[in-house]
Each structure stands twice: as structure tokens, then as C-alpha cells.
């Protein structure tokens, strides 16, 4: 369990770093574009599109970060259908089901990125290959699946969900 805890901690730190870099890059690109427009009468070619891609990367990696904090929204309508004593088992089943969903979506995401790569698709606004940007899709799904599997195997690794405010 200690190895899993260290691995998940390292993964969380890596993903948080990617999010910080991506959001910072988006903000810098937009600031530079606005300054270019205001000071020189012309923005920076592709800055806005770059900012959109960087923000998308941060948002998608954020999916995995939210998983690391057990922060995803979940339906609660059936919480009282079963005795509270079964909650730990239901949590494990939920994590196993979530892992299966993430693995399935990750497999489809790999196929999607692979087809984009094989077709040599490029972005419209800036003619760069798009598959390196899309690679974040399988990453987020497989990273989240790994976490859900770890939470199912070692429930002590799963953080308490954030408190809801009504």
C-alpha cells in the first residue's frame, strides 16, 4: 500500500504541474496577444488558439486530479436504499465500476488518437499535428482508472470526498 500511495502522490504532483504549466501558458499567450494588439496594433498569430488548447489540456488533466481527491459528483438518490453497513462495499464496487468505465473510455481514446495520428490530421487555425495534444485523453482516463483501482483495493488511500454545501 505504501508503494501505491507514493505512486499516486507522484502522479498527482506530475498532473498538478502539467495543469499549472498549461494554465500559465494559456494566460501568458493571452496577455502577450492583448499587449501586442494594444502596443503594436497586431496580436500574436495563433495565441488565442494556443490558449484554448492549453486550457483544454489543463481541464482534461484536471479530471484526473479531481479523481485523486474523490471530488467527482455522483448520484446520491439511492444512498439510503441499502444499510449503512454496506457503504464500504458499495464504495469499492463504485470504484471498480468507475475504473472499468475509465479503462473502456481510455481504450477508445487510444484508438481516436491513433486514427488522428495515422491520418496526419492538423489543426485548422495553426497547421500543427493535433495528436500530441489529444494524447491527454487516454492519459486522463487511464490515470483515473489507476486511482479507482487503487481505491478499490486499498480503501484507506481514498480521500474523504469534499463536503457539500447546500
ZIMO-V618968 format. One line per field, one symbol per residue. ss: DSSP state (h for helix, s for strand, l for the rest). burial: 1 if it has 16 or more other C-alpha atoms within 10 Angstrom, else 0. Layout:
ss: ???
burial: ???
//
This chain:
ss: lhhhhhhhhhhhhhhhhhhhhhhhhhhhhhhhhhhhhhhhllllllhhhhhhhhhhhhhhhhhhhhhhlllllllllllllllhhhhhhhhhhhhhhhhhhhhhhhhhhhhhhhhhhhhllsllllllslhhhhlhhhhhhhhhhhhhhhhhhlhhhlllllllll
burial: 0000100100110011011001111110110111000000001000111111111111011111101101000000000000000000000101111111111011001101100110000000000011100111111111111111111100101100000000
//
